[in-house]
Amino acid sequence: MRIRLIALIALASLVPQLGPTRAQQPPLPPALDQDQPGLVPDPTDEQLLPQYRPQPVFYRSNQPPGTIVIETEERFLYLVQDDKTAIRYGIGVGREGFQWSGLVKVTRKQEWPDWRPPPEMIERQPYLPRFMAGGPGNPLGARAMYLGGTVYRIHGTNQPKTIGYAVSSGCIRLVNPDVIDLYDRVAVGTKVVVRQAPKL
């Protein structure tokens, strides 16, 4: 009986602590609603709120271990460990009109990737450079994992305060320490499931 109680307490500690709902979150400052190439983040800004920090959580899934599951509405990325647990990371996701869902694979990995904004992003933000070499001020951050034949990536960011918000042009953002951690855990060929909440 005592062993069962200890096991239940340990399992309860893995239950996700979701923190504020989307409606309770403060609005994103206007300056952070645009990409800011060249901005080098302050390391203190990469210290996320507790609910967005990487942590093991209780997560039921029929996906095989090693699968990445992105819950767009929750603003969380899950790296499946087994059928009941995952490592959860806080993320930034695509803004309205740029969200998507589907099943893809990691087709390429890159450290300190170069950035070439797609035409849709340049149309919305004409001031953006057409090319930017990798580095601390690059909006793709420290690592990038390219998804299938899409223009989307899981990548770092030079705007850590955007984690938890829908701000990107469809890519999935993590703060640089977290994307480095995830990058080191997954391989090319990793299955990625992107889920978007159905519209009511």
C-alpha positions as CSV (number, residue, x, y, z in Angstrom):
1,M,0.0,0.0,0.0
2,R,2.8,2.4,0.9
3,I,4.6,1.6,-2.4
4,R,1.4,2.3,-4.4
5,L,1.0,5.7,-2.6
6,I,4.5,6.7,-3.3
7,A,4.1,5.8,-7.0
8,L,0.8,7.8,-7.2
9,I,2.5,10.8,-5.6
10,A,5.4,10.5,-8.1
11,L,3.0,10.2,-11.0
12,A,1.0,13.2,-9.9
13,S,4.1,15.3,-9.9
14,L,4.3,14.7,-13.7
15,V,0.8,16.1,-14.4
16,P,1.2,19.2,-16.5
17,Q,0.9,22.6,-14.7
18,L,-0.4,24.6,-17.6
19,G,-0.4,28.0,-15.8
20,P,-2.4,30.9,-17.4
21,T,-4.8,30.1,-20.2
22,R,-4.5,32.0,-23.4
23,A,-7.2,34.4,-22.3
24,Q,-5.3,35.2,-19.1
25,Q,-2.0,35.9,-20.7
26,P,-1.0,39.6,-20.9
27,P,-1.0,40.9,-24.5
28,L,2.3,40.7,-26.4
29,P,4.0,44.1,-26.6
30,P,3.7,45.5,-30.1
31,A,7.5,45.6,-30.6
32,L,7.6,41.8,-30.1
33,D,4.9,41.1,-32.7
34,Q,7.5,41.6,-35.5
35,D,10.7,39.8,-36.3
36,Q,13.8,41.6,-35.0
37,P,16.9,40.5,-36.9
38,G,20.1,41.5,-35.2
39,L,18.6,41.6,-31.7
40,V,20.8,39.6,-29.3
41,P,18.7,38.2,-26.4
42,D,19.6,38.8,-22.8
43,P,20.2,35.5,-21.1
44,T,17.9,36.5,-18.2
45,D,15.0,36.8,-20.8
46,E,15.6,33.1,-21.6
47,Q,14.6,32.1,-18.0
48,L,11.0,31.2,-18.8
49,L,8.0,31.1,-16.5
50,P,7.9,27.7,-14.8
51,Q,5.1,26.2,-17.0
52,Y,7.2,26.8,-20.1
53,R,10.5,25.3,-18.9
54,P,11.4,21.8,-20.1
55,Q,10.0,19.2,-17.7
56,P,8.8,15.6,-17.6
57,V,5.0,15.4,-17.6
58,F,2.2,12.8,-17.7
59,Y,1.2,12.6,-21.3
60,R,-0.9,9.8,-22.8
61,S,0.1,9.0,-26.4
62,N,0.0,6.1,-28.8
63,Q,3.0,7.6,-30.6
64,P,6.3,5.7,-30.4
65,P,9.0,7.0,-28.1
66,G,11.1,9.8,-29.7
67,T,8.1,11.3,-31.6
68,I,7.6,15.0,-31.3
69,V,4.0,16.1,-30.8
70,I,3.2,19.8,-31.1
71,E,0.0,21.0,-29.5
72,T,-0.5,24.4,-31.2
73,E,-3.3,25.7,-29.0
74,E,-1.5,24.7,-25.8
75,R,1.8,26.3,-26.9
76,F,3.6,23.1,-25.9
77,L,5.9,20.7,-27.7
78,Y,6.1,17.1,-26.3
79,L,8.9,14.7,-26.9
80,V,7.3,11.3,-26.2
81,Q,9.2,9.1,-23.8
82,D,6.7,6.2,-23.5
83,D,2.9,5.8,-23.6
84,K,2.4,7.9,-20.4
85,T,5.2,10.4,-20.2
86,A,6.9,13.1,-22.3
87,I,9.3,15.9,-22.0
88,R,7.4,19.2,-22.4
89,Y,8.8,22.4,-23.8
90,G,7.1,25.8,-24.1
91,I,6.9,27.2,-27.6
92,G,5.8,30.0,-29.8
93,V,3.6,29.1,-32.8
94,G,2.2,30.5,-36.0
95,R,0.0,33.6,-35.8
96,E,-3.6,33.6,-37.1
97,G,-3.6,32.6,-40.7
98,F,-0.2,30.9,-40.5
99,Q,-1.1,27.9,-38.3
100,W,-1.1,24.5,-39.7
101,S,-1.3,20.8,-38.8
102,G,-0.1,17.5,-40.2
103,L,2.4,14.7,-40.0
104,V,6.0,15.4,-41.1
105,K,9.5,14.3,-40.3
106,V,12.7,16.1,-39.4
107,T,14.6,16.0,-42.7
108,R,17.6,18.1,-41.7
109,K,19.3,19.6,-38.7
110,Q,21.5,22.7,-38.6
111,E,23.5,24.4,-35.9
112,W,23.4,28.2,-36.0
113,P,21.4,28.2,-39.3
114,D,21.4,31.0,-41.9
115,W,18.0,32.7,-42.4
116,R,16.2,33.4,-45.6
117,P,12.8,34.8,-44.9
118,P,10.1,33.3,-47.2
119,P,8.3,35.6,-49.6
120,E,5.1,35.6,-47.5
121,M,7.1,36.9,-44.5
122,I,8.8,39.6,-46.6
123,E,5.5,40.7,-48.0
124,R,4.3,41.3,-44.4
125,Q,7.5,42.7,-43.2
126,P,9.3,44.4,-46.2
127,Y,12.1,45.7,-44.0
128,L,13.5,42.2,-43.4
129,P,16.9,41.2,-44.9
130,R,16.7,38.6,-47.7
131,F,19.6,36.7,-46.1
132,M,21.2,36.7,-42.6
133,A,24.1,34.5,-41.5
134,G,23.7,32.3,-38.5
135,G,24.6,33.8,-35.1
136,P,23.2,35.1,-31.8
137,G,21.1,37.9,-33.5
138,N,19.6,35.5,-36.1
139,P,15.8,35.0,-35.6
140,L,16.3,31.2,-36.1
141,G,18.4,31.1,-33.0
142,A,21.0,28.4,-32.1
143,R,19.5,25.4,-33.8
144,A,16.9,24.4,-36.5
145,M,15.2,21.2,-37.4
146,Y,13.6,21.4,-40.9
147,L,10.2,19.7,-41.3
148,G,9.6,17.6,-44.4
149,G,9.2,19.5,-47.7
150,T,7.6,22.5,-45.9
151,V,9.1,25.9,-45.3
152,Y,8.5,25.3,-41.5
153,R,11.1,24.5,-38.9
154,I,11.4,23.9,-35.2
155,H,14.1,26.5,-34.2
156,G,15.5,28.8,-31.6
157,T,14.7,32.5,-31.3
158,N,16.3,35.8,-30.5
159,Q,13.0,36.9,-29.0
160,P,12.5,34.7,-25.9
161,K,9.6,36.8,-24.6
162,T,7.4,35.5,-27.5
163,I,7.3,32.0,-26.1
164,G,3.7,31.1,-25.2
165,Y,2.3,33.3,-28.0
166,A,1.1,32.9,-31.6
167,V,3.6,35.2,-33.4
168,S,5.5,33.3,-36.1
169,S,4.9,32.7,-39.8
170,G,4.2,29.0,-39.0
171,C,7.5,27.9,-37.5
172,I,7.8,26.5,-34.0
173,R,10.0,28.6,-31.7
174,L,11.9,27.6,-28.5
175,V,14.3,29.6,-26.5
176,N,17.9,28.8,-27.4
177,P,18.8,26.6,-24.4
178,D,15.7,24.5,-25.0
179,V,16.1,24.1,-28.7
180,I,19.7,23.0,-28.1
181,D,18.4,20.4,-25.6
182,L,15.8,19.2,-28.0
183,Y,18.2,19.1,-31.0
184,D,20.5,16.9,-29.1
185,R,17.7,14.4,-28.3
186,V,16.3,13.9,-31.8
187,A,17.6,12.6,-35.0
188,V,17.0,13.2,-38.7
189,G,13.9,11.1,-39.5
190,T,12.1,11.9,-36.3
191,K,8.3,11.8,-36.6
192,V,6.6,15.2,-35.9
193,V,2.9,15.4,-35.3
194,V,1.5,19.0,-35.4
195,R,-2.0,19.4,-34.0
196,Q,-4.2,22.4,-34.3
197,A,-7.4,22.8,-32.2
198,P,-10.5,22.5,-34.3
199,K,-12.4,25.8,-34.8
200,L,-15.7,25.9,-32.9
